[in-house]
Amino acid sequence: MKVVLIVLQVEKEISYPAAKKKFADILNKLELTIQTPNEGSETSMEIINNIPIKSTDSKTVRIIKEKLNASEGRASIPLYNGDSCNIRFDERGNGLVSPKIPPTNQLGWETFEAAVEVVINNGGKAKKGNAQSGAKLGSEKLQLNSIEGYIAHKIHGVKVGETAFGPGFVICAILDWAGICKNERGFLSIRQAFLEE
C-alpha cells in the first residue's frame, strides 16, 4: 500500500499525509478496506531459519547471514527513528524481507553490497538520500552518490530524473545492526572494524 501512496503523492504533487487521506477517501467511496499484516505477523510462507554461507558471498552478505542465522532467521532491529523493524530471510534465500518494505526485491543481497560500496566510494560516509519525499534521482534530495540514489540506479535501473522507492531507512538499520556501518542522522558511515576484518 505504501508504494501506491508514494505514486499518488508524486503524481498529484501532494504531501504523503494528503495522499494517504485521498486514498482512504477513494477506498471509502468504493466501500473497500485493505487488510495489512501486523508488523509482528508472519505470512504463510515458510520461515527459513538458516541460510548457508557460500564461498562466493561478499563480506557484507556473509556478516548479515551469520548474524541472522544466529537469530534463527529472524530479528527485530532498531530503526534510526526509535521504531523497530522485523526482518527475516526471504523464502528463496536471495536476501531479506520486512513488513516495513512491502515491494518485493528491495532487500536483496546486492542492495546491501551496493550500500556499502557507495559508502566506501564516498570516503567512508554517504548521505542516505530522500526517495520517500518523491524526489527525482539526481536532485539534491536524491543524489546519485547517496545510499538510496545509488541503489535505485545501480540495482533497480532507475534513471536520472525518475522517482524511486526508498527502502534506505531499513537497509541502513540492517547494516548498523550487523555491525558493518553506523546509522547516523542523514548519513551512513562505515565502521572501522568492518574495514579491518
N, C-alpha and C positions, 0 to 999 in steps of 0.2 A: 504494500500500500504506500510505503514511503516514496518509492520511485514514482508512482502515479502523482503524488502530491508535488514532488520536485518538478516533474514535467509540467504540471498545471501551473506551478509557480513561475517557471521560466517562460512558458508560452503566453501567459496572461500578464507577465511582469508585475506580479503582486508578491506580498510577503508570504513566508511559509505559513504563519497562522491564518492569513486570509485564504490561502489555497486550501488549507485543512477545513475551514468553515465552509467554503464554496463546495468542496467535495462532499462534506456531510449533508449540506442542503440538497445536493443532487440525489444522493442516496435516499434521503428522507422523502423527496418528491416521488421517487421510484418505489418507495416502500421496501427498500433493501437494507440489509445490515451486513457488516463484514465481521466475520469471526476471526480473530487473530489469536495465535497461540500465546500462552503466558510465557514470560521470559524464562521461567524455570522448566517449562514443559518440554518433553521430547516428542518428536514426530514418530510416526510408525516405522521409520527407517531403522535399520539395525545399527546399534551403537557399537563402534569399533573401539575396543579398549587399548589396543596396542598396534602400532604400525612398525614394521621392520625398518631399520636404518640401513640404507644402501650405501655402498662404497662411492656411488656417483652423487650422493646428496651433498649439497654445499654445506659449509659450516653453519650457516643460518638455519637451514632446514633441519640439519642434524640436532642442533640445540633445541629447537622448538619441539621436534619429535620426542627427544629424550625427556624433556620436561613434561609434556603431555602424557607420554607413556607412564611416567612415574605417578601421574594423577588418574590412571586408569581411563585415559582417553577423553576426559572432560575436565573443565576447570571453570571457576568463576574468577574473572580477573577485574582489577580496579581500572576504571576509566579516569582520564585526567580530571573530569568534572566532579568526581566523587561517586558516581554511579558504579554499578558493576555490570559485567557482561559475561554471559555464559558462552563458552566455546567448546567445540569437540571436533574430532576428525570427521571429515566428510565421508560418506559411505563408500566412495571409490578410492579413498586414500590419496587424493590429489591436492589436499590442503585442509582447510578448516571451514567450519560453518558456525554461524551465530545467529540467533533470532534478531539481533540488532542490525544485521545486514541481510535482508530478505533476498535480494537478487543473487542468483547462482553465480559461481565462478569469480567472486570478488575477493575471496581469501585463499586463492590457490598459492602453492609454494612459491611460484615465480613472483607474486606480489611482494612477499617478504624479502626475497632476494633483491628485487628492484628497489625497495625502500632502503635497504642497507647500502646498496650500490650508490644511490643518489646522495645519501648522507656522506659516504666516504668521498665521493667525487666533489662534494662541496666543502671539503676540508674538515669533515667530522661533524658538521652541523647543517641541517637543512630546514627550511620553512616547511610547515605541514601543508599549506595551501588551503583554499576555502571553496571546494567544489559544491558544498551544500548550499552556498549562497546563490547558486545559479551562475557563477562566474564562468567566463569563457576561457578556454585554455590559451595561455599566452598573455593573459591580462595580469595586472598587478596582484589580484586576489588568487590567481591560479597560474603561477609561473611554471614554465616547463621544468625548471630545476627544483620545484617543490615536491614533497612526497606524493601528494595526490595528482599533481600535474604530470610527473614523471611516470607514475603507474598508469594513469589514464592513457598517456601517449604510447608508452613502450609496450604495455601488456594488453590494453584494450583497444588500441588503434584509434583513439580519439585524435582528431586533427586540430591544429591551431584554429581558434575562432569558434570551436564547438563547445558545448557544455558537457560535463562529465558527472558521473555518480561519485559520491565522496565517502568511501569507507575508511579514510585515513585515521579517523579517531579510534577505530578498533585495531587497525594494523599497528599504529604507534603504541597502543596499550599492550598488545601482544608482544611486541619487540621489547618493551620495557619489562614486562612480566618474565620474559625469557632471559633477561639479563644481558641482552645484546645492545640495546640502546637505552637512552634516558628520555622519557616522555616529558617535555617541558612545555610551558605555555607558548604556543605558536611555533615551536621547533621540536625537532627530534635530533638528538646527538648520539654519537657512537660512544660506547663505553670502552675505556682503555683496556680493560680485562679481555674484551672480545678480540681486540686487535693483537693482543699479546699471546692469546691462546694458541 
